[in-house]
């Protein structure tokens, strides 16, 4: 797992907030159970959800060519958004500025 440099200590603590322990019941049978080490674990939860979503989307089965295609598509889309980001004046035709009779 690659982490960016800007990750904060609190986020890392949340990421490792649970551990897998062996618990024995009254009869002596062992079972594995996740136990919280700290109160907050949102970073771990979101990591698990993202991993599940990637699996459902089929990311585990994508070829290197598919990843490259997605990277190129994302880069092209980002370049288009940057080019279109020039500020434009919006027409004042929203509810409060509309001049037509019978509008609300």
N, C-alpha and C positions, 0 to 999 in steps of 0.2 A: 504494500500500500504506500503510495507516494503522498506526502503531506506538504503543503506549501509552507514557506517560511513564516507567514503571518499567523499561523495557528497559535492560539493562546493556550496557556497552561490549563485553564478551566475546561476548555474543550477536550484536551487530551485526557484529563481526569474523567470526564463524562464518557469518553470513548472506551475506557477500560474499567468502567464502573461495576462490572459483574464478573463473577468467576464461576466455573463449573466445579461443583463439589459433590462428593459421594455421601449420600445420606442413607442411614439404615433405619428401617421401620421397626416396630415392636418385635416382629418375628426374626429380625436379623437380616432381612433381605436388603440388598443395596440397590439404590437407584441414583441416577445423576440428576442434579437440580442446579439451576442457575440462581445464585444468590447475589444480592446487591452489596457492593463494598462501600458505595457512597449513595447519598440520597438522589442526586440528579444523574440521569443517564440519557438525556435527549440526544446527544451526539451519537451514542451507540444505536439508539432506536432509529434515527434517520439513516444511519449507515446500513442497517439491516433492511430497511424499507427500500433504499436505493439499490441494494444488491438483489433483492427479490424482484424489483421492477426490471433490472437488467437481465435477469434470468428469464423472466416472462417474455421480454421483448426478443429473446434469442441471442443476446450479445455474446454468450458463451460459445455459440456456434458460428459466429461471423468470421470470415476469412480476413487476412491482412488487406486484401483488395477492397473488401467492404468497408473496413475502418478507414482506409485511405480515401475512398469515395465520400464517406460522411465528413471527413476532415476537410476535403476540398469544397464540398457543398456548404459547410458551415463557414468557411473562410470567404467564399464568394458572397454568401448572404450578408455576412458582416461588412464586407466592402461596399455592398449596395446600400446598406443602412447608413453607413458613414457618408456616402455620397448624397443620400437623400436627406440628411440631417440638417441641411440649410434651413434656417427659420423662414417660415412663410406666414403671411397674414391670413388669418382665418376670417371668412365671411361672418358677419354678425347676424346669423339666422337661427340662433338657438331660441328657446322658449321666451326668454325675457326680451330679446331684441328683435323679434319677428314683427313686421309691420302689416302683415296681411290680416284683414278682418276675419273673424271666425276662428282664429287660431287660439285655442284655449280661451 
